[in-house]
Amino acid sequence: MAEALSIAALRAEAETTYEALPLTLESGSAIWLRSTLMLAEADYVVVEQLLEEINAASTDNRLTAAIGAMRRLLLLVADDAATLEAELATWPLGLLVTLIERWQNGTQVPEASSSAN
C-alpha cells in the first residue's frame, strides 16, 4: 500500500521547487522575493496586471508609471514589504529593472512534464 501524502510534505516540496529569491538590502536586512506560484491566489491577478502595466509603460516611455508599477510588484512579492519599502523609494529605474528580471528568471515556472503518467 502506498504511503499517504501529507500537506506539510507537499508544501515543503513546493517551497523548494518554487523557491523565493533571497535579497540582502543595503541596510543588511534580508528579504525574500516569492515566486508567483507561492503567493495567495488573489495576488496572481495583481501580479499579472502589474507586469502588463510595466510592459505598457516601458513601451510608451512612461517612466514614472513604470517605476510605480515596479515598486508595487516588488512590495507584493516580498515576504517583508515593510522592510523593503524603506529602501525601495530611493532605487533608480535601472536597479528596479535588473531586480525584477532576476526575480522573474529566478522564480520561473518549470515546464510541465510531457510524460503520459
N, C-alpha and C positions, 0 to 999 in steps of 0.2 A: 504494500500500500504506500502510496506517495505521502511524503511528509507535508503537512498543511503549511501554506504560506502565511506569513504574518505581515500585517500592515507596517509594523515597525521595521522589519527587514526590507520590505519593498521601498519604504520611504528612504532608508539609508542607501539603498542601491540607486534610487533616483537622484538623491543628493550627490552621489559620487559621479553618476553618469552625466548629470546636468549641473556640474559644479559651478559655483559662483566665481567671479574673477576677483581676486584679492587686490586691494589698493591701499597703499600707505600714503596718507596725506602729508602735507608739509608740516603739520602740527605734530606728526609722529603717530597720530591715531590711525588705526587700521579699520577699514570697512570692506564689505563685500558687495560687488555688483552682481545681483542674482540673475540667473537665466530666466528668460521669459516663461519657460515651462514650469518654473518653480514658484511663480507668482500666483496670487489669487486669481480665479477665473475672471472676475470683473476687471482686473488690471490688463488682461490680454488686449482688450479693445482699446484701452487708453494707450498702450504701447504702440499698437498699430497706427492709431491716429497721430501720435506724436512723430513716429517715423515718417509718415506721409507728409505731415506738416513740415518737418525738417527738409525732406526732399524737395517739396514745392517751394519753400522759402529759399533754399540754396539755388534752385534752378532760376528763380526770379531775382537773385541777388538781393533779397530782403534779409540782410544780415541780422538785424535786431530781432526779427521774428524767428530766425533760425537759432540764435543764441538762447532765446527764451524757451523754445521747444526743447532744445538740447538739455538745458538745465532741469526742466520739468521731468524729462525722461530719466536723467541720472538720479534725481531725487526719488522717483518712483521705484527704480530697480535697486537702490541702495538699501542695505539691511539696517542702516542707521542714518536716516535722512537728516536728522538734526545736526549730527557731527559733520556730514558732508556740506550742508548748506552754509555753514560758517565760512568755508573756503571757496565754495563754488562761485560766488558772486565776483571774485577777483580774477577768475581764469579767462584768458583770451580765447577767441574762437578756434585758433589752431589747436590748442590743448584740448578743448571740448571735442573737436572732430576726431583727433587722434585717440582719445579715450573711448569714444563711442565706437569707433572702428575696432579697437582692441576688445571691447566688450562684446560686440557682435561676433567677431572671429573666435573669441574665447568661450563663448556660450552657445555656439551654433547647435542647431538641432541635427543630430546624426540622421543619415538617410535610413529609411525603413528597410528592413531585411527583405530580400526578394525571394526568400525560401518559401516553399509551399507547405510548411509545417502547420 
